[in-house]
Amino acid sequence: MAEKTGSKQPGKIKAFFGGIAKYFRDTKSEMKKVSWPSKKQVINNTIVVCVVVLISAVAILALDALFGAAVGLLIGA
């Protein structure tokens, strides 16, 4: 019985590595289809993200201070 399973191993190994090779070929093919942004678009999007993060941080800071003061008044600290 051990001889039967041993004879199927090379086919399984070949299929496994063949699947990995196909994955990388397909990935390379799909990456060629991607529409990459220009350097100017990347810079503009980065600035927009930084501004939104900064505004969000200021808003959270203000709300934290407001709620902290309200809780302080409620507990009498």
For each residue, the residues with C-beta under 8 A, 3 or more apart:
1: 4 5
2: 5 6
3: 6 7
4: 1 7 8
5: 1 2 8 9
6: 2 3 9
7: 3 4 10
8: 4 5 11 12
9: 5 6 12 13
10: 7 13 14
11: 8 14 15
12: 8 9 15 16
13: 9 10 16 17
14: 10 11 17 18
15: 11 12 18 19
16: 12 13 19 20
17: 13 14 20 21
18: 14 15 21 22
19: 15 16 22 23
20: 16 17 23 24
21: 17 18 24 25
22: 18 19 25 26
23: 19 20 26 27
24: 20 21 27 28
25: 21 22 28 29
26: 22 23 29 30
27: 23 24 30 31
28: 24 25 31 32
29: 25 26 32 33
30: 26 27 33 34
31: 27 28 34
32: 28 29
33: 29 30
34: 30 31
35:
36:
37: 41 42 45
38: 41 42
39: 42 43
40: 43 44
41: 37 38 44 45
42: 37 38 39 45 46
43: 39 40 46 47
44: 40 41 47 48
45: 37 41 42 48 49
46: 42 43 49 50
47: 43 44 50 51
48: 44 45 51 52
49: 45 46 52 53
50: 46 47 53 54
51: 47 48 54 55
52: 48 49 55 56
53: 49 50 56 57
54: 50 51 57 58
55: 51 52 58 59
56: 52 53 59 60
57: 53 54 60 61
58: 54 55 61 62
59: 55 56 62 63
60: 56 57 63 64
61: 57 58 64 65
62: 58 59 65 66
63: 59 60 66 67
64: 60 61 67 68
65: 61 62 68 69
66: 62 63 69 70
67: 63 64 70 71
68: 64 65 71 72
69: 65 66 72 73
70: 66 67 73 74
71: 67 68 74 75
72: 68 69 75 77
73: 69 70 76
74: 70 71
75: 71 72
76: 73
77: 72
